[in-house]
Amino acid sequence: MRIDKDKFRKKAKEQWEKEWIEEALRARKFSELDTFEQGLKLIKFAIKFRKAAENAGHG
């Protein structure tokens, strides 16, 4: 069975948008400290991702 790439991409995008909206609604309830901690986690993730890309020869 062959999957239609455009249909697959559309469904993936719809799912991603749904999850993004749910996460945004959840984040509305964050305290200032929660927001700050989430920001730090994102920074740590970006640093790790960059290091991994450099180690893989893509940076």
Predicted model as a PDB file, atoms N, CA, C, CB and O in Angstrom, pLDDT in the B-factor column:
MODEL        1                                                                  
ATOM      1  N   MET A   1       0.847  -1.195   0.000  1.00 59.00           N  
ATOM      2  CA  MET A   1       0.000   0.000   0.000  1.00 59.00           C  
ATOM      3  C   MET A   1       0.883   1.246   0.000  1.00 59.00           C  
ATOM      4  CB  MET A   1      -0.958   0.005   1.230  1.00 59.00           C  
ATOM      5  O   MET A   1       1.749   1.399   0.862  1.00 59.00           O  
ATOM      6  N   ARG A   2       0.669   2.103  -0.934  1.00 71.00           N  
ATOM      7  CA  ARG A   2       1.456   3.327  -1.061  1.00 71.00           C  
ATOM      8  C   ARG A   2       0.736   4.482  -0.359  1.00 71.00           C  
ATOM      9  CB  ARG A   2       1.705   3.667  -2.556  1.00 71.00           C  
ATOM     10  O   ARG A   2      -0.466   4.682  -0.539  1.00 71.00           O  
ATOM     11  N   ILE A   3       1.481   5.226   0.430  1.00 74.00           N  
ATOM     12  CA  ILE A   3       0.910   6.356   1.160  1.00 74.00           C  
ATOM     13  C   ILE A   3       1.087   7.621   0.328  1.00 74.00           C  
ATOM     14  CB  ILE A   3       1.576   6.516   2.561  1.00 74.00           C  
ATOM     15  O   ILE A   3       2.178   7.892  -0.173  1.00 74.00           O  
ATOM     16  N   ASP A   4       0.034   8.379   0.185  1.00 89.00           N  
ATOM     17  CA  ASP A   4       0.092   9.653  -0.517  1.00 89.00           C  
ATOM     18  C   ASP A   4       0.887  10.636   0.344  1.00 89.00           C  
ATOM     19  CB  ASP A   4      -1.346  10.200  -0.825  1.00 89.00           C  
ATOM     20  O   ASP A   4       0.471  10.979   1.451  1.00 89.00           O  
ATOM     21  N   LYS A   5       2.033  11.084  -0.173  1.00 90.00           N  
ATOM     22  CA  LYS A   5       2.918  11.959   0.613  1.00 90.00           C  
ATOM     23  C   LYS A   5       2.231  13.249   1.034  1.00 90.00           C  
ATOM     24  CB  LYS A   5       4.168  12.291  -0.183  1.00 90.00           C  
ATOM     25  O   LYS A   5       2.369  13.684   2.177  1.00 90.00           O  
ATOM     26  N   ASP A   6       1.496  13.859   0.121  1.00 90.00           N  
ATOM     27  CA  ASP A   6       0.820  15.118   0.456  1.00 90.00           C  
ATOM     28  C   ASP A   6      -0.222  14.921   1.553  1.00 90.00           C  
ATOM     29  CB  ASP A   6       0.157  15.711  -0.789  1.00 90.00           C  
ATOM     30  O   ASP A   6      -0.361  15.750   2.452  1.00 90.00           O  
ATOM     31  N   LYS A   7      -0.947  13.814   1.463  1.00 91.00           N  
ATOM     32  CA  LYS A   7      -1.963  13.515   2.481  1.00 91.00           C  
ATOM     33  C   LYS A   7      -1.283  13.271   3.833  1.00 91.00           C  
ATOM     34  CB  LYS A   7      -2.819  12.274   2.065  1.00 91.00           C  
ATOM     35  O   LYS A   7      -1.756  13.741   4.868  1.00 91.00           O  
ATOM     36  N   PHE A   8      -0.172  12.532   3.812  1.00 92.00           N  
ATOM     37  CA  PHE A   8       0.576  12.262   5.034  1.00 92.00           C  
ATOM     38  C   PHE A   8       1.092  13.561   5.647  1.00 92.00           C  
ATOM     39  CB  PHE A   8       1.744  11.305   4.748  1.00 92.00           C  
ATOM     40  O   PHE A   8       0.969  13.777   6.853  1.00 92.00           O  
ATOM     41  N   ARG A   9       1.668  14.420   4.817  1.00 92.00           N  
ATOM     42  CA  ARG A   9       2.196  15.703   5.320  1.00 92.00           C  
ATOM     43  C   ARG A   9       1.095  16.569   5.913  1.00 92.00           C  
ATOM     44  CB  ARG A   9       2.901  16.468   4.194  1.00 92.00           C  
ATOM     45  O   ARG A   9       1.285  17.210   6.947  1.00 92.00           O  
ATOM     46  N   LYS A  10      -0.058  16.584   5.252  1.00 93.00           N  
ATOM     47  CA  LYS A  10      -1.186  17.373   5.754  1.00 93.00           C  
ATOM     48  C   LYS A  10      -1.626  16.866   7.122  1.00 93.00           C  
ATOM     49  CB  LYS A  10      -2.366  17.325   4.764  1.00 93.00           C  
ATOM     50  O   LYS A  10      -1.859  17.656   8.037  1.00 93.00           O  
ATOM     51  N   LYS A  11      -1.742  15.529   7.262  1.00 93.00           N  
ATOM     52  CA  LYS A  11      -2.161  14.950   8.544  1.00 93.00           C  
ATOM     53  C   LYS A  11      -1.120  15.224   9.626  1.00 93.00           C  
ATOM     54  CB  LYS A  11      -2.391  13.432   8.402  1.00 93.00           C  
ATOM     55  O   LYS A  11      -1.474  15.528  10.765  1.00 93.00           O  
ATOM     56  N   ALA A  12       0.159  15.118   9.275  1.00 94.00           N  
ATOM     57  CA  ALA A  12       1.225  15.379  10.242  1.00 94.00           C  
ATOM     58  C   ALA A  12       1.169  16.838  10.696  1.00 94.00           C  
ATOM     59  CB  ALA A  12       2.613  15.053   9.632  1.00 94.00           C  
ATOM     60  O   ALA A  12       1.307  17.127  11.884  1.00 94.00           O  
ATOM     61  N   LYS A  13       0.968  17.745   9.756  1.00 95.00           N  
ATOM     62  CA  LYS A  13       0.889  19.165  10.097  1.00 95.00           C  
ATOM     63  C   LYS A  13      -0.313  19.439  11.000  1.00 95.00           C  
ATOM     64  CB  LYS A  13       0.802  20.021   8.821  1.00 95.00           C  
ATOM     65  O   LYS A  13      -0.206  20.190  11.970  1.00 95.00           O  
ATOM     66  N   GLU A  14      -1.445  18.838  10.684  1.00 96.00           N  
ATOM     67  CA  GLU A  14      -2.649  19.014  11.509  1.00 96.00           C  
ATOM     68  C   GLU A  14      -2.399  18.522  12.931  1.00 96.00           C  
ATOM     69  CB  GLU A  14      -3.849  18.262  10.889  1.00 96.00           C  
ATOM     70  O   GLU A  14      -2.780  19.183  13.898  1.00 96.00           O  
ATOM     71  N   GLN A  15      -1.760  17.364  13.056  1.00 95.00           N  
ATOM     72  CA  GLN A  15      -1.472  16.808  14.375  1.00 95.00           C  
ATOM     73  C   GLN A  15      -0.515  17.707  15.140  1.00 95.00           C  
ATOM     74  CB  GLN A  15      -0.888  15.399  14.250  1.00 95.00           C  
ATOM     75  O   GLN A  15      -0.713  17.958  16.329  1.00 95.00           O  
ATOM     76  N   TRP A  16       0.526  18.194  14.463  1.00 94.00           N  
ATOM     77  CA  TRP A  16       1.505  19.071  15.099  1.00 94.00           C  
ATOM     78  C   TRP A  16       0.827  20.348  15.581  1.00 94.00           C  
ATOM     79  CB  TRP A  16       2.655  19.405  14.123  1.00 94.00           C  
ATOM     80  O   TRP A  16       1.075  20.798  16.700  1.00 94.00           O  
ATOM     81  N   GLU A  17      -0.029  20.935  14.743  1.00 96.00           N  
ATOM     82  CA  GLU A  17      -0.719  22.166  15.129  1.00 96.00           C  
ATOM     83  C   GLU A  17      -1.632  21.929  16.328  1.00 96.00           C  
ATOM     84  CB  GLU A  17      -1.531  22.715  13.950  1.00 96.00           C  
ATOM     85  O   GLU A  17      -1.709  22.762  17.232  1.00 96.00           O  
ATOM     86  N   LYS A  18      -2.319  20.795  16.330  1.00 95.00           N  
ATOM     87  CA  LYS A  18      -3.202  20.458  17.459  1.00 95.00           C  
ATOM     88  C   LYS A  18      -2.387  20.368  18.749  1.00 95.00           C  
ATOM     89  CB  LYS A  18      -3.950  19.115  17.196  1.00 95.00           C  
ATOM     90  O   LYS A  18      -2.778  20.934  19.769  1.00 95.00           O  
ATOM     91  N   GLU A  19      -1.261  19.662  18.707  1.00 94.00           N  
ATOM     92  CA  GLU A  19      -0.419  19.523  19.893  1.00 94.00           C  
ATOM     93  C   GLU A  19       0.159  20.863  20.321  1.00 94.00           C  
ATOM     94  CB  GLU A  19       0.708  18.530  19.630  1.00 94.00           C  
ATOM     95  O   GLU A  19       0.273  21.143  21.514  1.00 94.00           O  
ATOM     96  N   TRP A  20       0.522  21.688  19.353  1.00 91.00           N  
ATOM     97  CA  TRP A  20       1.082  23.012  19.654  1.00 91.00           C  
ATOM     98  C   TRP A  20       0.045  23.874  20.372  1.00 91.00           C  
ATOM     99  CB  TRP A  20       1.557  23.713  18.355  1.00 91.00           C  
ATOM    100  O   TRP A  20       0.365  24.561  21.343  1.00 91.00           O  
ATOM    101  N   ILE A  21      -1.179  23.834  19.896  1.00 94.00           N  
ATOM    102  CA  ILE A  21      -2.256  24.612  20.531  1.00 94.00           C  
ATOM    103  C   ILE A  21      -2.527  24.103  21.939  1.00 94.00           C  
ATOM    104  CB  ILE A  21      -3.548  24.546  19.689  1.00 94.00           C  
ATOM    105  O   ILE A  21      -2.697  24.897  22.864  1.00 94.00           O  
ATOM    106  N   GLU A  22      -2.568  22.785  22.108  1.00 92.00           N  
ATOM    107  CA  GLU A  22      -2.788  22.215  23.446  1.00 92.00           C  
ATOM    108  C   GLU A  22      -1.678  22.635  24.399  1.00 92.00           C  
ATOM    109  CB  GLU A  22      -2.869  20.677  23.375  1.00 92.00           C  
ATOM    110  O   GLU A  22      -1.941  22.969  25.555  1.00 92.00           O  
ATOM    111  N   GLU A  23      -0.440  22.619  23.919  1.00 88.00           N  
ATOM    112  CA  GLU A  23       0.697  23.022  24.753  1.00 88.00           C  
ATOM    113  C   GLU A  23       0.610  24.511  25.095  1.00 88.00           C  
ATOM    114  CB  GLU A  23       2.033  22.716  24.033  1.00 88.00           C  
ATOM    115  O   GLU A  23       0.911  24.906  26.222  1.00 88.00           O  
ATOM    116  N   ALA A  24       0.207  25.323  24.145  1.00 89.00           N  
ATOM    117  CA  ALA A  24       0.074  26.763  24.398  1.00 89.00           C  
ATOM    118  C   ALA A  24      -1.005  27.026  25.449  1.00 89.00           C  
ATOM    119  CB  ALA A  24      -0.263  27.517  23.089  1.00 89.00           C  
ATOM    120  O   ALA A  24      -0.828  27.874  26.324  1.00 89.00           O  
ATOM    121  N   LEU A  25      -2.106  26.310  25.364  1.00 90.00           N  
ATOM    122  CA  LEU A  25      -3.169  26.482  26.362  1.00 90.00           C  
ATOM    123  C   LEU A  25      -2.700  26.037  27.740  1.00 90.00           C  
ATOM    124  CB  LEU A  25      -4.421  25.694  25.955  1.00 90.00           C  
ATOM    125  O   LEU A  25      -3.025  26.672  28.743  1.00 90.00           O  
ATOM    126  N   ARG A  26      -1.937  24.946  27.791  1.00 87.00           N  
ATOM    127  CA  ARG A  26      -1.397  24.473  29.066  1.00 87.00           C  
ATOM    128  C   ARG A  26      -0.427  25.490  29.647  1.00 87.00           C  
ATOM    129  CB  ARG A  26      -0.698  23.116  28.888  1.00 87.00           C  
ATOM    130  O   ARG A  26      -0.403  25.710  30.858  1.00 87.00           O  
ATOM    131  N   ALA A  27       0.367  26.108  28.788  1.00 84.00           N  
ATOM    132  CA  ALA A  27       1.380  27.064  29.239  1.00 84.00           C  
ATOM    133  C   ALA A  27       0.761  28.340  29.808  1.00 84.00           C  
ATOM    134  CB  ALA A  27       2.306  27.416  28.090  1.00 84.00           C  
ATOM    135  O   ALA A  27       1.422  29.055  30.562  1.00 84.00           O  
ATOM    136  N   ARG A  28      -0.481  28.636  29.466  1.00 88.00           N  
ATOM    137  CA  ARG A  28      -1.138  29.826  30.010  1.00 88.00           C  
ATOM    138  C   ARG A  28      -1.215  29.784  31.538  1.00 88.00           C  
ATOM    139  CB  ARG A  28      -2.543  29.965  29.423  1.00 88.00           C  
ATOM    140  O   ARG A  28      -1.291  30.818  32.202  1.00 88.00           O  
ATOM    141  N   LYS A  29      -1.194  28.565  32.075  1.00 88.00           N  
ATOM    142  CA  LYS A  29      -1.329  28.394  33.514  1.00 88.00           C  
ATOM    143  C   LYS A  29       0.009  28.444  34.247  1.00 88.00           C  
ATOM    144  CB  LYS A  29      -2.013  27.089  33.805  1.00 88.00           C  
ATOM    145  O   LYS A  29       0.046  28.346  35.474  1.00 88.00           O  
ATOM    146  N   PHE A  30       1.104  28.597  33.507  1.00 88.00           N  
ATOM    147  CA  PHE A  30       2.424  28.625  34.126  1.00 88.00           C  
ATOM    148  C   PHE A  30       2.605  29.871  34.987  1.00 88.00           C  
ATOM    149  CB  PHE A  30       3.511  28.565  33.056  1.00 88.00           C  
ATOM    150  O   PHE A  30       2.140  30.957  34.642  1.00 88.00           O  
ATOM    151  N   SER A  31       3.277  29.694  36.094  1.00 92.00           N  
ATOM    152  CA  SER A  31       3.676  30.845  36.904  1.00 92.00           C  
ATOM    153  C   SER A  31       4.889  31.481  36.229  1.00 92.00           C  
ATOM    154  CB  SER A  31       3.998  30.426  38.394  1.00 92.00           C  
ATOM    155  O   SER A  31       5.413  30.946  35.252  1.00 92.00           O  
ATOM    156  N   GLU A  32       5.328  32.610  36.748  1.00 92.00           N  
ATOM    157  CA  GLU A  32       6.518  33.254  36.194  1.00 92.00           C  
ATOM    158  C   GLU A  32       7.724  32.325  36.318  1.00 92.00           C  
ATOM    159  CB  GLU A  32       6.794  34.598  36.909  1.00 92.00           C  
ATOM    160  O   GLU A  32       8.545  32.245  35.404  1.00 92.00           O  
ATOM    161  N   LEU A  33       7.833  31.627  37.445  1.00 94.00           N  
ATOM    162  CA  LEU A  33       8.947  30.694  37.651  1.00 94.00           C  
ATOM    163  C   LEU A  33       8.876  29.531  36.664  1.00 94.00           C  
ATOM    164  CB  LEU A  33       8.941  30.162  39.097  1.00 94.00           C  
ATOM    165  O   LEU A  33       9.896  29.123  36.108  1.00 94.00           O  
ATOM    166  N   ASP A  34       7.672  28.996  36.446  1.00 91.00           N  
ATOM    167  CA  ASP A  34       7.506  27.907  35.480  1.00 91.00           C  
ATOM    168  C   ASP A  34       7.948  28.356  34.084  1.00 91.00           C  
ATOM    169  CB  ASP A  34       6.035  27.428  35.448  1.00 91.00           C  
ATOM    170  O   ASP A  34       8.625  27.614  33.371  1.00 91.00           O  
ATOM    171  N   THR A  35       7.567  29.557  33.706  1.00 90.00           N  
ATOM    172  CA  THR A  35       7.936  30.092  32.397  1.00 90.00           C  
ATOM    173  C   THR A  35       9.449  30.230  32.286  1.00 90.00           C  
ATOM    174  CB  THR A  35       7.257  31.450  32.156  1.00 90.00           C  
ATOM    175  O   THR A  35      10.034  29.874  31.264  1.00 90.00           O  
ATOM    176  N   PHE A  36      10.070  30.737  33.318  1.00 94.00           N  
ATOM    177  CA  PHE A  36      11.527  30.896  33.339  1.00 94.00           C  
ATOM    178  C   PHE A  36      12.218  29.537  33.218  1.00 94.00           C  
ATOM    179  CB  PHE A  36      11.975  31.611  34.634  1.00 94.00           C  
ATOM    180  O   PHE A  36      13.164  29.382  32.447  1.00 94.00           O  
ATOM    181  N   GLU A  37      11.738  28.554  33.986  1.00 93.00           N  
ATOM    182  CA  GLU A  37      12.325  27.211  33.940  1.00 93.00           C  
ATOM    183  C   GLU A  37      12.160  26.578  32.565  1.00 93.00           C  
ATOM    184  CB  GLU A  37      11.688  26.316  35.002  1.00 93.00           C  
ATOM    185  O   GLU A  37      13.075  25.912  32.080  1.00 93.00           O  
ATOM    186  N   GLN A  38      11.023  26.771  31.938  1.00 89.00           N  
ATOM    187  CA  GLN A  38      10.809  26.249  30.587  1.00 89.00           C  
ATOM    188  C   GLN A  38      11.794  26.894  29.613  1.00 89.00           C  
ATOM    189  CB  GLN A  38       9.350  26.501  30.126  1.00 89.00           C  
ATOM    190  O   GLN A  38      12.336  26.219  28.738  1.00 89.00           O  
ATOM    191  N   GLY A  39      12.021  28.178  29.762  1.00 92.00           N  
ATOM    192  CA  GLY A  39      12.989  28.878  28.918  1.00 92.00           C  
ATOM    193  C   GLY A  39      14.383  28.305  29.079  1.00 92.00           C  
ATOM    194  O   GLY A  39      15.096  28.117  28.094  1.00 92.00           O  
ATOM    195  N   LEU A  40      14.778  28.028  30.314  1.00 96.00           N  
ATOM    196  CA  LEU A  40      16.097  27.438  30.560  1.00 96.00           C  
ATOM    197  C   LEU A  40      16.210  26.050  29.934  1.00 96.00           C  
ATOM    198  CB  LEU A  40      16.370  27.355  32.066  1.00 96.00           C  
ATOM    199  O   LEU A  40      17.250  25.697  29.377  1.00 96.00           O  
ATOM    200  N   LYS A  41      15.139  25.269  30.029  1.00 95.00           N  
ATOM    201  CA  LYS A  41      15.147  23.937  29.415  1.00 95.00           C  
ATOM    202  C   LYS A  41      15.303  24.036  27.899  1.00 95.00           C  
ATOM    203  CB  LYS A  41      13.856  23.175  29.764  1.00 95.00           C  
ATOM    204  O   LYS A  41      16.014  23.233  27.294  1.00 95.00           O  
ATOM    205  N   LEU A  42      14.648  25.007  27.291  1.00 93.00           N  
ATOM    206  CA  LEU A  42      14.775  25.186  25.847  1.00 93.00           C  
ATOM    207  C   LEU A  42      16.197  25.585  25.460  1.00 93.00           C  
ATOM    208  CB  LEU A  42      13.784  26.241  25.356  1.00 93.00           C  
ATOM    209  O   LEU A  42      16.721  25.124  24.446  1.00 93.00           O  
ATOM    210  N   ILE A  43      16.809  26.430  26.261  1.00 96.00           N  
ATOM    211  CA  ILE A  43      18.196  26.833  25.998  1.00 96.00           C  
ATOM    212  C   ILE A  43      19.121  25.628  26.102  1.00 96.00           C  
ATOM    213  CB  ILE A  43      18.644  27.938  26.984  1.00 96.00           C  
ATOM    214  O   ILE A  43      19.976  25.425  25.241  1.00 96.00           O  
ATOM    215  N   LYS A  44      18.952  24.824  27.158  1.00 97.00           N  
ATOM    216  CA  LYS A  44      19.775  23.620  27.322  1.00 97.00           C  
ATOM    217  C   LYS A  44      19.590  22.676  26.143  1.00 97.00           C  
ATOM    218  CB  LYS A  44      19.425  22.899  28.637  1.00 97.00           C  
ATOM    219  O   LYS A  44      20.560  22.107  25.642  1.00 97.00           O  
ATOM    220  N   PHE A  45      18.350  22.507  25.699  1.00 96.00           N  
ATOM    221  CA  PHE A  45      18.075  21.643  24.559  1.00 96.00           C  
ATOM    222  C   PHE A  45      18.786  22.166  23.312  1.00 96.00           C  
ATOM    223  CB  PHE A  45      16.559  21.541  24.312  1.00 96.00           C  
ATOM    224  O   PHE A  45      19.403  21.393  22.580  1.00 96.00           O  
ATOM    225  N   ALA A  46      18.702  23.462  23.071  1.00 95.00           N  
ATOM    226  CA  ALA A  46      19.334  24.047  21.889  1.00 95.00           C  
ATOM    227  C   ALA A  46      20.850  23.853  21.918  1.00 95.00           C  
ATOM    228  CB  ALA A  46      18.998  25.540  21.789  1.00 95.00           C  
ATOM    229  O   ALA A  46      21.462  23.573  20.888  1.00 95.00           O  
ATOM    230  N   ILE A  47      21.450  24.000  23.092  1.00 96.00           N  
ATOM    231  CA  ILE A  47      22.900  23.804  23.232  1.00 96.00           C  
ATOM    232  C   ILE A  47      23.267  22.348  22.939  1.00 96.00           C  
ATOM    233  CB  ILE A  47      23.374  24.203  24.658  1.00 96.00           C  
ATOM    234  O   ILE A  47      24.222  22.084  22.209  1.00 96.00           O  
ATOM    235  N   LYS A  48      22.514  21.410  23.503  1.00 96.00           N  
ATOM    236  CA  LYS A  48      22.779  19.990  23.264  1.00 96.00           C  
ATOM    237  C   LYS A  48      22.595  19.641  21.788  1.00 96.00           C  
ATOM    238  CB  LYS A  48      21.856  19.119  24.133  1.00 96.00           C  
ATOM    239  O   LYS A  48      23.380  18.885  21.215  1.00 96.00           O  
ATOM    240  N   PHE A  49      21.565  20.193  21.193  1.00 94.00           N  
ATOM    241  CA  PHE A  49      21.288  19.925  19.781  1.00 94.00           C  
ATOM    242  C   PHE A  49      22.426  20.445  18.910  1.00 94.00           C  
ATOM    243  CB  PHE A  49      19.952  20.570  19.356  1.00 94.00           C  
ATOM    244  O   PHE A  49      22.864  19.764  17.983  1.00 94.00           O  
ATOM    245  N   ARG A  50      22.898  21.639  19.205  1.00 94.00           N  
ATOM    246  CA  ARG A  50      24.000  22.228  18.442  1.00 94.00           C  
ATOM    247  C   ARG A  50      25.271  21.383  18.576  1.00 94.00           C  
ATOM    248  CB  ARG A  50      24.269  23.670  18.914  1.00 94.00           C  
ATOM    249  O   ARG A  50      25.969  21.142  17.592  1.00 94.00           O  
ATOM    250  N   LYS A  51      25.562  20.939  19.795  1.00 94.00           N  
ATOM    251  CA  LYS A  51      26.749  20.106  20.016  1.00 94.00           C  
ATOM    252  C   LYS A  51      26.632  18.791  19.246  1.00 94.00           C  
ATOM    253  CB  LYS A  51      26.942  19.827  21.524  1.00 94.00           C  
ATOM    254  O   LYS A  51      27.604  18.328  18.649  1.00 94.00           O  
ATOM    255  N   ALA A  52      25.450  18.197  19.263  1.00 93.00           N  
ATOM    256  CA  ALA A  52      25.238  16.948  18.534  1.00 93.00           C  
ATOM    257  C   ALA A  52      25.418  17.161  17.035  1.00 93.00           C  
ATOM    258  CB  ALA A  52      23.837  16.386  18.825  1.00 93.00           C  
ATOM    259  O   ALA A  52      25.993  16.316  16.347  1.00 93.00           O  
ATOM    260  N   ALA A  53      24.932  18.279  16.536  1.00 91.00           N  
ATOM    261  CA  ALA A  53      25.098  18.583  15.108  1.00 91.00           C  
ATOM    262  C   ALA A  53      26.561  18.786  14.755  1.00 91.00           C  
ATOM    263  CB  ALA A  53      24.294  19.829  14.727  1.00 91.00           C  
ATOM    264  O   ALA A  53      27.018  18.338  13.704  1.00 91.00           O  
ATOM    265  N   GLU A  54      27.292  19.456  15.622  1.00 91.00           N  
ATOM    266  CA  GLU A  54      28.712  19.662  15.379  1.00 91.00           C  
ATOM    267  C   GLU A  54      29.458  18.331  15.394  1.00 91.00           C  
ATOM    268  CB  GLU A  54      29.302  20.617  16.424  1.00 91.00           C  
ATOM    269  O   GLU A  54      30.322  18.101  14.548  1.00 91.00           O  
ATOM    270  N   ASN A  55      29.136  17.451  16.344  1.00 90.00           N  
ATOM    271  CA  ASN A  55      29.784  16.141  16.441  1.00 90.00           C  
ATOM    272  C   ASN A  55      29.453  15.261  15.236  1.00 90.00           C  
ATOM    273  CB  ASN A  55      29.362  15.437  17.732  1.00 90.00           C  
ATOM    274  O   ASN A  55      30.243  14.397  14.855  1.00 90.00           O  
ATOM    275  N   ALA A  56      28.282  15.486  14.640  1.00 88.00           N  
ATOM    276  CA  ALA A  56      27.888  14.709  13.471  1.00 88.00           C  
ATOM    277  C   ALA A  56      28.446  15.309  12.175  1.00 88.00           C  
ATOM    278  CB  ALA A  56      26.367  14.619  13.393  1.00 88.00           C  
ATOM    279  O   ALA A  56      28.255  14.761  11.090  1.00 88.00           O  
ATOM    280  N   GLY A  57      29.139  16.446  12.313  1.00 83.00           N  
ATOM    281  CA  GLY A  57      29.729  17.083  11.135  1.00 83.00           C  
ATOM    282  C   GLY A  57      28.778  17.959  10.363  1.00 83.00           C  
ATOM    283  O   GLY A  57      29.008  18.243   9.187  1.00 83.00           O  
ATOM    284  N   HIS A  58      27.694  18.401  11.015  1.00 73.00           N  
ATOM    285  CA  HIS A  58      26.702  19.256  10.341  1.00 73.00           C  
ATOM    286  C   HIS A  58      26.708  20.680  10.880  1.00 73.00           C  
ATOM    287  CB  HIS A  58      25.308  18.663  10.492  1.00 73.00           C  
ATOM    288  O   HIS A  58      25.744  21.412  10.657  1.00 73.00           O  
ATOM    289  N   GLY A  59      27.721  21.085  11.557  1.00 62.00           N  
ATOM    290  CA  GLY A  59      27.674  22.407  12.149  1.00 62.00           C  
ATOM    291  C   GLY A  59      28.857  23.148  11.866  1.00 62.00           C  
ATOM    292  O   GLY A  59      28.985  24.295  12.295  1.00 62.00           O  
TER     293      GLY A  59                                                      
ENDMDL                                                                          
END                                                                             
